[in-house]
Amino acid sequence: MINSVLVANRGEIACRVFRTCRELGIATVAVFSDADAGALHVREADTAVRLPGATPGETYLRGDLVVEAALAAGADAVHPGYGFLSENAGFARAVTEAGLTWIGPPPEAIEAMASKTRAKELMGLPPLSLDTVGEEDLPLLIKASAGGGGRGMRIVRQLTDIKSQLLSARAEALSAFGDDDVFVEPYIEGGRHVEVQILADAHGTVWVLGTRDCSLQRRHQKVIEEAPAPGLTPETATELHTLAVRAAKATDYRGAGTVEFLVADHTVHFLEMNTRLQVEHPVTEAVFGVDLVALQLRVAEGEALPPAPPEPHGHAIEARLYAEDPADGWAPGTGTVHRLAVDGVRFDRGYADGDTVSVHYDSLLAKAVAHAPTRAEAARMLSGALERARVHGPATNRDLLVRSLRHPEFTEGPADAGGRLDTGFYDRNLAELTAPAPGAHHAALAAALADASARAGRFGGGWRNVPSQPQVKRYGDHVVRYRLTRHGLEADGHPGVRLKAAEPGRVRLEVDGVQREFAVHRYGGTVYVDSASGCHTFTVHPRFTDPGDLVAPGSLFAPMPGVVVRIADGVEEGCRVDAGQPLLWLEAMKMEHRVIAPASGTLTALHAAPGRQVEVGALLAVVASEDEVV
């Protein structure tokens, strides 16, 4: 019987496993890097062991150090979570050879399926050869053999791009999984990403726990998932289930696993089998009423599963809350999480108020999951909970999630059900989904009034002691001009707006006869204004710009902290560059990010060099546009 579990992971999944362990009376052990010393998963564990260093390669990818940590802490079992070493057969063997219980499939099954190339061969679908691909094979998808999550994946539409995309994919795969092996396969456009959850024991029982649709993705990484996958015909669902069971039995599988497919025009294309728990497992738990982590533990203890799983009920949808800016190329964000609260739905988090999002790891903050009798009700429940959430800190994709769940393409479902939902959803709709939210001018006015209240003390009924001359404040791109008189609020550009109440953290405005409540929170130079229609974030600006803050036109700054991994060939000071041309690559949060020329012109300064660590806002290069170069 398992009495103490070490989770060889961090963040949300470590906290998730710890929760089930506590419910079962099992002691918990965390491992942590120096960057994670005060992280939530460390605080929630009974004991914790330091892994010296900060990068994944120094810490969470060091299987030898993780095994030593388990032995030192007295754990008798190891749960790998997802990512990092979760699909590493060598690590699984090291765990069992140390006399510990491995909460996962046998190493042989991991070897057969965790390598995407061997998995395809086992299923009778060998991958394409890099040596023989031609124009007729385009478009292609380069994928990492040793992992998933969108890392190490690149689309190739021209054969001339293969070399550069291979280099980028291999570098990203090595950083994320410690293995730079990649392969290529046909890239199917307009398909749906559908997967099947399985659970198998050591006594020959294989459960099929339905399907999930994970078609809403960015950078090949899932954003919104749901169960069951909508719109599948009975024949397609049966084919998916049959192939999933075949994969499990072909490898003598044990534990939880996911078999992934692309479905296009009712045709099923096998992708891979993930030999671990998936990020999106909560939607299956909700629909089937099970705890997959508890079942993993019981299977690892040798218990037999019942002959059949429970019957499914209702529909569940999960949304991943990332620290990233979808409007800025999905650039990941770092910094302090001041407030993170979502009510009314399941909320699996890896961060709490006051925690810091580091540059070293994935930008996933939390997952929100709604379960309801129907798909439409689940989408309404989840979008409403996210809209009312308090998310203060790094930029996030919260608004994108709300709009996605309410978008007609999502609500109508996939093509199989008469809609257009597929993996191209964000390619088609990103501009619409990231457009500025309405109501920002009212939110900026509320921020100004809350600030006035904080400065002058609470004010209400009359305005006798309030200066009558106009006040001017800048919040982001909004200049707020207002005056408080004994007759009420007078604000430029806000006809029909009346102030009903104001205090430092709360303002109530009447807009065209409708009263609206605004909650205002300020952290340093940033203000967050929450209302029933969502949140607006503003940078507080002084009225006058300090001349020292002026920068040269064409300056390129680091959008995030990271490491410069390479400079584009031929790029050096004095060279000519074209608008949109990649100049250099930063690695942050296990992903590579391109820095491109903002305009055609001359590169007049280059401050970046491979291997250099840069902080957010660091000057990387300056491009003088053709109009500026004389």
N, C-alpha and C positions, 0 to 999 in steps of 0.2 A: 504494500500500500504506500502511496506517495504521501509524504508528510511535509516536504519543503520543496518549493519550486523556484529555481532561478530563471528569470526571463532574459534571454540573450538579445535584448532590444531596448528601445527607449520610447518616450512619447506616449501617444494615445494607445497603441497596442499593448505596451507594458502595463499601463493603468487598467486596460480592459481585462487582461489575464489576471492581474492582482485582485480585481473585484470578485471574480468567480472563485478564486482560491480562498479569499476571506469567507465567502459564503459556505464553502465546504470545510472550513477549519484547517486549511493548509497554509503553512507559513510561507512568506514570500521574500525573495532576494532580488535586489536590483543591481545592475552594473551601470556605471556612469563614467563618462569622459570628464575631463576638467571643465569643458564648456557646459556640461550638464550637472555640475556639482550641486546646484540648488534646484534642479528640475522637479516637476510634479511627480514623475514616476519614482524618483528617489525618495521624496517625502512620503509617498503612499506605501512604500515597501517596509517590511518589518526590519530588514537589514539591507545594507548596500555595500558594494565593493568598488573601489576606484580602478579605472583603467587609464593609466597615465597617457596624456596626450589629448588632442582635440579633434583631429580629423578622423573619419571612419576607418581609414587604413591603419591608424595608430591604435584604434580602440575597438569599436564594435565589429570590425572585420578580423580581429585577432582571436581566432578560435582557441588558441593555446591559453591566452590570458583569461578568456571566459571560462574555460574548464577549470583552470586554477582557482578562479573566483568562486565557482560552485563548490569545489572541495573545501576551500578555506572557510566558506560560510556554513558548511554543513548541509548544503542542499542535497537531496537525493534524486532530483529530476531537473531537466532543462527544457523549457519551452522556447522555441526560436522566434515566435512572433511572425512577422512578414518582412521581406527585404533583408538586407545584410546577409547573414549566414543561414537563412531559413531554408534555402534550397542547395546547401553545400553538403554533399555526401561525406566528404572528409571530416567535416565538423561533426556530423551525426555519428560517425564511427568513433571519433575521439571522445565523444560524450559517453558512449556505451563502453568503450575500452577503459574508461576511468571508473567504471562501476556505477555509473549514473543511468537513470531512465531517460530515454529520448522520447519526448512527447511529439511524435511525428512519424512519418512513414519510414520503412526500412531504408538504409543507405542504398541498397540495390534498386529500389523503386525510384529514389531521388535521382540516381545516376541514369536510369532509363528515361525519366521524364523531365527532370529539371533542365537537362541540356535540350534545348528546343530542336536541335538538329537530330539527336538520337530519338526524341519523341516522335518526330515526323516519320523517321525510318521505321519505328516500331508500329506505327499506324499505317504503314505502306505508302507514305507520302514523302519521299526524299526531297530535301530542299534543292533549289537551283545551285549550280556551280558558278562561282565568281569568274571562273576561267572561260565559261561558255555563254554567258548571258549576252543577248544582242538587243537590237532595237525592238524586235518583236516581243520581248519579255517586259517592256516598260508599260506602266510604271512599276518600280521595284520598291520593296521595303527592306531596309537593313535592320536586323534585330540582334540584340545581345543574346548569346546562347545561355547564359547563366542567370538571368533574372528578368524582371518585367517592370511594371510601373512606369512605362514610357521612357525609361532611361536606356541609352544606347540604341535608340531607334531613329532612323532617318528615311525620308521618302526620296527616291531618285527618279526624276522625270527625264533626265538627259544622261546618256552614257558618259559624257565628259565630266559629269559631277561625281561619278562613283568614287574616284580617288579621294577627293576632299571629304566626302560624306563618310567614307569608311574610316578615315583618320579621326574625324569627330566622334563617330559612334564608338570606336574602340576606346578612345580616351575616356569617354563618359562611362562606358561599361566597366572599365578598369577601376575608375574612381568609386562607382556605386557597388560593384560586386566582387572586386578583386580579381576579375577575369576579363580579358579583352577579346575573347572569342566571339565572333559575330557570324551571321549567315544571311542569305538573301532569299526572299520569296516574292511571288507576285503580290502587288498591292491592289486590293479589290476596293474600288470606290463605290460609294452609295450603298454599302452593306450595313448590316446591324451587328453589333458585338453582343453575342448571346453566350451565356455560360451555364454550366450545370454543376451544382454542388453535390458532391458525393461524400459519404462517410462509410468506412469499412472497418471491420474488426478482424481479429486473428482467427475467427472461426468460420470464415467463408461468407459472411453476410455483407452485402453491399447495399447501402441505402442511397437512393436518388432523392435529393431534397429539392426537386423542382429546378426551375430556370431563373436566371436573372438577365435583365437587359442593361447593358453598360455602354450604350452607344454615345452618350453625351461625354465627349472627351476633348481635352486640349493637349497638344504635344503627345498624343497617344496615351495619355494618362487620364483615368476616369474622373469624372466630376460629379455626375448624378447617376445613381443606379436604382433599379427597382426589381421587385419580385411579386408575382411571376412576370416573365417577359410577355408583354401584351401582343395580341394579334397573331400568335403562332397557330398554324393549323394543327389538328391532332396528329396528322402524319409527320409533320416536321418535329413536333415535340417528342414523339415516339422515337424518331431517328436520333435526335439529340441524346435522349436517355440511353438508348442502346449503345451508342458510341462511347458515352461516358462510362458505362459499366464495362464495356470491352477494354477500355484503357486501364481501369482499375484491376480487372482480373488478369490482364496481360502482365502486370507488374507485381502481382501478389500484394496489392496495396493495403495499407492499414492507416487509419486516421482520417483527417479531413483533407480534401483536395478539390480542386476545381478544374473542369475541362472546358476550354474556351473555343469558341467557334465564330466565324463570320457567316451570317445568313443573308443571302442576296437572291431575290426572286424565288424564294422557297428552297433554294439550293444551299446545302450545308457544307462549309469549308472548315476543316479542322485547323486550329491555330496552335494550341499547346495545352499542356496540363501543368498547372501550378500545384506543386506538392507541399502545400502549406495552407494556412488559413488566409482568406482574402480580406482586404480592407472592408469590402462591402458585405461581409458575412452577417451583419445585424439585420438586413432585410429578410434573409432566409430565416433567421431566428424568430423574427416577428411573425412571419406567415405560418411557420410550422410550430411555433410555441416551444422552441427548444433552446438550450444553451450549448452552443457548439464547443465552447472551451471546456465545459464540464464533460461533454461527451468525449472530447479528445483525451482528457485525463483518465476517464474510465476505460477507454480503449487501450491506453498506455499501461494501465494496471492489469490488462488481460481480460477484462469483463466482456461478455458477449452482448451485442446489440439485440433488441427485440427483432423478430422476423421482418417487421415493416415499420417505416417511420410514421409519425402522426399524420393525420389529414391536414392539408393546408387550409387556411382561412384568411380571406381578405387580401389586401394589397399593401405593400410597404415600399416606401421611397426613401433613399438616403441621399443627402447632399454633403459634399466634402467642403469644409470651410478652410480655404488656404490663405496664408499671408502672401498675397500677390496682387498685382494690379492688371486685370485683364485688358484695360485700355492702353496699357504701356507694354504690349508684347508679352503679357503674363509675367512681367518682371517680379521676382520674389521680393518680399519685404522682410526687414529685420527690425529689432527694437523691442521696447517694452510693451507687453500686453497690459494695458491699464484696467480694462474691464472686458469680461467675456461671459455673457449670460444669455442663455436661450431657454425659454420656458414652454411647457405644454407638449414637448416631444422628447424622445430619448436623445441624450446629448453625451456622446463619448468624446472626452477632451484629453488633450495632452498638455494643455497649458491652463494655468489659473491666473487670477488677477495678480499683477506684479512680476510675472515670469518674463524672461527675455527670449525672443526668437533669435536663434543663432544662425550665422551664415553657413555653418558646417553641415546642416542636415536638411531633410525634406521640409517644405513649408506648410505641411498639414497641421492645422491648429486643432481641429475637432471634426466630428461628424454628427449631423442632426438626422434623426430617423423618425418618420411618421408612419403609423399603421392604422388603417381604416377599412371599413367594409368594401369600399370601391377605390379604384385608381384616382378618380376625380376628387373624392373626399380626402385621400391621402395627400394629393398635390396641394389642395387648398389648405389643409392643416399645416403642412410643412412650409409653404410659402408665407403663410400668416405668422408662424412662429419666428421665421428668419427675419421677416420685415420688422417685427417688434423687438428683435434681439438688441442687446447692448454690446457692441463690438467696437471697443476703443483701443487703438494701438496702431500697428503697421497696417498699411492698406490691405484690404481683403477682397475676396470675390463675392461677398455677401449679396450685394445688389444684383450681380449677374445671376446668382442662384435663384433669387426671387423672380426675376424677369424670365429666366429659363423655364421655371415651373409654370408660369402663366402664359408662355408663348403659345400661339395656336399650333405650331408644329409639334410641340410637346403634348399639348392637351388632346390633339387629334390622334396621336400615336404614330406607329410606324406605317410604312407603305402597305404592309400585309393587312393592316386594319383600316386602310383608306387614307392614311396620313402620309407624312414625309419624314418621319423621325429616323435618322441614321447617323453614322459617324461624321458626316459633313455638316452637322447642325451648326457648330460654332464658326466654321469657315463661311457659311452663308449669312449668318445672323449676328456676328460679333459687333459690327458697327452699331446696329440697332440696340443690342443688349448692353452696350457700354456708353450710350449717349448720356449726356448730363441729366441728372434727375431733376424733375420739376420742383419748384418751391424753394430753390436755393436762396433767392432774394429775401423771402420771408424768414428763412432760417438765419441768414446773416443779420437781419434786423433784430431777431430774437437774441442772438449772441451779443449784439451791441447793447441792448437793453439790460440783459443779465449782467454785463460788465459794469454798466452804469449803476445798477443796484448794488453790486459788490463794492464799488468805490464810495458810494454815497450813503450806504446803509439802506435798509429796506424802505421803499417808498410806495405809497398807495394813494389814497383819495385825492390830495391836492398837490400842486406843484409850486408852492409859494417860494420855497428855498432852492429850487432847481434853476440853474442859469438858463436864461431865455434865449441866448444866442445858439445857433446851430452847432451840433457836435458832428464831427467827421471821424469815421473809423474805417479801416480796411480789413476785410476778411477774405483771403484768397483774391479772386478777381472782382470782388464786390466792394464798392465804396458806399458806405452807409452814411447818409446825412439826415439828421433828425433833430427835433426840438421838442422838449417837454414843457408844456404850458399849463396854466390853470384850466384850460379848456380840453387838455388831453394831448395825445401824440400827434405831431406833424412830421411826416417823413417823406422826403423826396422820392417819387416813384412808387409810392404806396397809397394811392387813393383808396378810400374805403376801408383802411386798416385802423382798428382801434385797439389801444392797450387796455386789457382788462385786469392784469395783475403781473407783477414782476418781482423776482427775488434772485439772488445770485445763481441758483441752479434751476430756476423754473420761470418760464414766461408764458402767459396766455394772451393770444391775440385774437381779435375778432376780424375775420376777413370776409367781406361781403355778407355780413350777417351770420357767419358760421364761426364758432369759437374753436380754436386749435391750441393744443397744449404742446410746448416745446421744452424738453429737458436739456439743459446746457451744462457741459462739463469741460473744464479747461485743464490741460496738462502742459505746463511750460508755454511754448508758443503755438500750441495746436488746440483748437476748440472743436468739440463734437456736439452737434445739435440733433437730438433724436425727437421724432414725432411719429404720429400714426402712419405716416407715409414713408418712413425710413429714416436714414441718418445722413447728415451732411457734415463733411469735415473741412475745416478752414485753417489755413495758416494765418496767424495774426501778424499783420504788417504795421510797421510804424508809418506815420503820415508822410515822412520824408525819407528818401533813400540815402544811406550813407555812401559817399563817393567810393569808399573802400570796398563796397560790395559789388561794384560794377565789374563785369567780366568782358573779355574780348568776344565779339560775335563769332559763332562757329565753335565755341568751346565745348568739348565733350567731357562729361563728368561720369564717374563710376555710378551707375544706378543703384548699386548695392555693394556691400563689402564682399571681397572675393580675391581670387588669385588670377593674375594674368597668365593664361596657359600658352598662348602663342600669338605672334603677330603675323598678319597675312604676308604672303610672299611678295617681295618688291615694295613693301610699305616702309618708307623712311622719310625723315624730314626733307622737305623740298620737292617731294614727288607729287604728281598730279593724281587726284582721285575723282571718282564719279559719284554722284548722289546715289545712296543706297549701297555703295560698295563696302563689303566687310573689311574693317581695319584690324580688329583684334578680337580675341575671345576671352571672356572671364568665366571662371568656374565658381559657382556658388550654389549651395544647397544641392550638391551632387548633380547639377545640370550645367551645361555650357550655354553661355549667353553671348550673342554677337553684339559688337559695337560697330555701327555703320556710319559712313560719312553722311552728314545732314544735307550736304549740297555738293555740287561739282566745284572743284577749285584746287588749291594747293595746300598740302599738309605743312603748315608753318611750324608746328611743334608736336613732338611725340615724347611723352613722359612715361610711357608704359614700357615694360620689359618683361619677357617670360620669367615666371617665378616670383614676380613682385606681388606682395600683398598690398591691396589698396582698400581704403575705407570708403564708405558711401560719400559721394560728393567730391572725391579726389579728381583733380584735373588729369585726364588721360591724353588728350590731344587737342589741337586747334586746327580747324580747316577754314582757310580764308576763301570765301566763295569767289567765283570768277568776277563778279561785280566789284569785289573789294581789292582784287589783285591788279595792280597797275603795271 
